[in-house]
Amino acid sequence: MNPSSPVTFEDITLIKHIALALTLAVAPLSSFAAQFVEGKHFTQIAEKASAQPKLTEFFSFYCHNCYNMEKQYLGDIKANLDKNITFDGKHVDFMNSDIGTEVMRSLAVIQELDAGEKMTHAMFAAIQGDEGAHGHDHDHSAHEEPEINNRDDIKKVFADNGFDISKYDAIADSKAVNDKIDLWRVQQRQFQIQSVPAFVVNDKYAVNMSSIRTLGELIDLINYLAVEHK
């Protein structure tokens, strides 16, 4: 399993969170068209775009770079997207195992419950520990005794965070959740997701993370691809 991106987000020169508000005081999107180059900053991965502008993040609860993205950058990315762009998170299936599927299923349950960042952060922490968001690699094989070994362990994480788990099994095994997991697997292959975190815009363009130098540049590129580039 290769849960983390070849180019770690820590290795990219990201602007500091405290300076983000100043950096994002930028010109209209049209001024960015010339600076983004297909094949360098983004790659077309499908012929047809989604009907509406959207950003999809493919990630894994086992990936420490994904945890870092979740806690330090994703909030700023979402806050500065064009108002017409929707966001969706999808869990990859790099493990191809029973526990890997259960962990994927947990994200689908989180979305069905509209549990948001609270439970997403809780699942990251349960698998990696809080230090996982600070550059420590915590994949499933790195633990002698992983805290998440089965569905009961996952349900305990939900219970510990104040959720009634009496209906967890019904939601986890529902058609809506099964269909969602099937879609994630299909799109993982369709969009050729080989490392995470990965961003796909409008189901048509993949962001080339290795070419991105600042968080502001990433946000500008996403907005440009979603609402301007055809």
C-alpha positions in Angstrom: 0.0 0.0 0.0 1.2 3.5 -0.9 -1.2 5.8 1.1 0.8 9.0 0.8 1.7 11.2 -2.1 5.2 11.0 -3.7 5.6 14.7 -3.0 4.6 15.4 0.6 2.6 18.5 1.2 5.2 19.5 3.8 7.9 19.6 1.1 5.9 22.1 -1.0 6.5 25.7 0.0 3.1 26.5 1.4 2.2 29.9 2.7 1.6 30.3 6.4 -2.0 30.1 7.6 -1.7 33.6 9.3 -0.8 35.2 6.0 -3.5 33.5 3.9 -6.1 36.3 4.1 -3.6 38.8 2.7 -2.4 36.4 0.0 -5.9 35.6 -1.2 -6.7 39.2 -1.9 -6.2 38.6 -5.6 -7.4 39.8 -9.0 -10.4 38.2 -10.8 -10.0 34.6 -11.9 -9.5 35.5 -15.6 -6.0 36.9 -14.7 -4.9 33.4 -13.8 -5.6 31.7 -17.1 -2.2 32.4 -18.5 -0.2 31.1 -15.5 -1.8 27.5 -15.5 -0.5 25.1 -18.1 -2.1 21.7 -19.0 0.4 18.9 -18.5 2.2 20.9 -15.8 -0.3 22.2 -13.3 -3.2 20.0 -14.3 -4.0 16.9 -16.4 -7.2 16.2 -18.3 -8.4 12.7 -17.1 -11.9 12.6 -18.7 -13.6 13.9 -21.8 -16.8 15.1 -20.2 -17.1 17.4 -17.2 -19.6 17.2 -14.4 -22.8 19.2 -14.9 -22.0 21.5 -12.0 -18.6 22.9 -10.8 -17.2 20.5 -8.1 -14.0 19.7 -6.3 -13.4 16.1 -5.1 -10.6 15.1 -2.7 -9.6 11.5 -2.8 -7.9 10.6 0.5 -7.2 7.8 3.0 -7.6 7.8 6.8 -4.3 5.9 6.8 -2.3 8.7 5.0 -0.5 11.2 7.2 -0.3 13.7 4.4 -4.1 13.5 4.1 -4.4 14.1 7.8 -2.1 17.1 7.5 -4.2 18.4 4.6 -7.4 17.9 6.6 -6.3 19.7 9.7 -4.1 22.5 8.3 -5.3 23.4 4.8 -8.6 22.0 3.7 -10.7 24.5 5.7 -9.0 27.4 3.9 -9.4 25.7 0.5 -13.2 25.2 1.1 -13.6 28.7 2.5 -12.0 30.3 -0.6 -13.7 28.2 -3.4 -16.0 30.0 -5.8 -19.5 30.0 -4.3 -20.8 27.8 -7.1 -18.3 24.9 -6.4 -19.4 22.0 -4.3 -17.0 19.8 -2.4 -16.9 16.1 -1.9 -14.5 13.8 -0.1 -14.0 10.2 -1.2 -11.9 7.4 0.4 -9.6 5.4 -1.7 -9.3 1.6 -1.6 -5.6 1.1 -1.7 -5.7 -1.7 1.0 -8.2 -4.0 -0.8 -9.0 -5.7 2.5 -11.9 -6.2 4.9 -10.7 -3.6 7.4 -9.9 -1.2 4.5 -13.5 -1.6 3.3 -14.8 -0.9 6.8 -12.8 2.2 7.1 -14.1 3.4 3.7 -17.5 2.6 4.9 -17.0 4.7 8.0 -16.5 7.8 5.8 -19.7 7.1 3.9 -21.5 6.7 7.3 -20.1 10.1 8.4 -21.5 11.7 5.3 -24.9 10.0 5.7 -25.0 11.3 9.3 -23.7 14.7 8.2 -21.2 14.4 11.0 -18.7 16.6 9.2 -15.2 17.5 10.4 -15.7 16.2 13.9 -15.9 12.5 13.0 -13.5 12.8 10.1 -10.9 14.2 12.5 -11.8 11.5 15.0 -11.2 8.7 12.5 -7.9 10.1 11.4 -6.8 10.4 15.1 -8.1 6.9 15.9 -6.0 5.4 13.1 -2.9 7.6 13.2 -2.9 9.3 16.6 -2.9 13.1 16.9 0.7 13.3 15.8 -0.3 11.8 12.4 -1.2 15.3 11.2 2.4 16.5 11.8 4.3 14.5 9.4 4.6 11.1 11.2 3.8 8.2 8.9 1.1 6.0 10.4 0.0 3.4 7.9 -2.0 0.4 8.9 1.1 -1.9 8.8 3.1 0.4 11.1 1.0 -0.5 14.2 1.7 -3.7 16.0 -1.8 -3.4 17.5 -3.9 -1.0 15.5 -6.7 0.7 17.3 -9.0 0.1 14.3 -9.2 -3.6 13.6 -12.9 -4.1 12.8 -16.3 -2.4 12.7 -16.8 -2.6 16.5 -13.6 -0.5 16.9 -15.0 2.0 14.5 -18.4 2.1 16.3 -16.5 2.8 19.5 -14.9 5.9 17.9 -18.4 7.1 17.0 -19.7 6.4 20.4 -16.8 8.2 22.1 -17.6 11.2 20.1 -21.3 11.4 21.2 -23.0 9.5 18.4 -25.8 7.0 19.0 -24.4 3.8 17.3 -27.7 1.8 17.6 -28.3 2.5 13.9 -24.7 2.3 12.7 -25.0 -1.1 11.2 -28.2 -0.3 9.3 -26.6 2.8 7.8 -23.3 1.1 7.1 -25.0 -1.7 5.2 -27.5 0.4 3.4 -27.8 0.6 -0.3 -26.9 4.3 -0.2 -23.6 3.5 1.5 -22.8 0.5 -0.7 -23.5 2.5 -3.8 -21.2 5.3 -2.6 -18.4 2.9 -1.9 -18.9 1.3 -5.4 -18.7 4.7 -7.0 -15.5 5.6 -5.1 -13.8 2.5 -6.3 -14.9 3.0 -9.9 -13.7 6.6 -9.9 -10.4 5.7 -8.3 -9.7 3.6 -11.3 -11.3 5.9 -13.8 -9.4 9.0 -12.6 -6.2 6.9 -12.1 -5.7 7.9 -8.5 -2.4 6.4 -7.4 -1.4 8.6 -4.5 -3.2 10.8 -2.0 -4.3 13.4 -1.2 -5.5 14.0 -4.8 -7.8 16.7 -6.1 -10.1 16.2 -9.1 -12.0 19.2 -10.5 -15.3 18.7 -12.3 -14.7 15.0 -12.7 -12.4 16.0 -15.6 -9.1 17.6 -14.4 -6.6 16.2 -11.9 -4.4 18.8 -10.1 -0.7 18.0 -10.4 0.2 18.6 -6.7 4.0 18.4 -7.4 3.7 21.7 -9.4 1.9 23.6 -6.7 4.1 26.0 -4.7 1.6 27.8 -2.4 -1.8 27.2 -1.0 -3.1 30.3 -2.7 -1.9 28.9 -6.1 -3.8 25.7 -5.4 -7.0 27.5 -4.6 -6.6 29.7 -7.7 -6.0 26.7 -9.9 -9.1 24.8 -8.5 -11.3 27.9 -9.0 -9.9 28.4 -12.6 -10.5 24.8 -13.6 -13.9 24.6 -12.0 -15.5 27.8 -13.4 -13.5 29.0 -16.3 -11.5 26.3 -18.1 -13.5 24.3 -20.6 
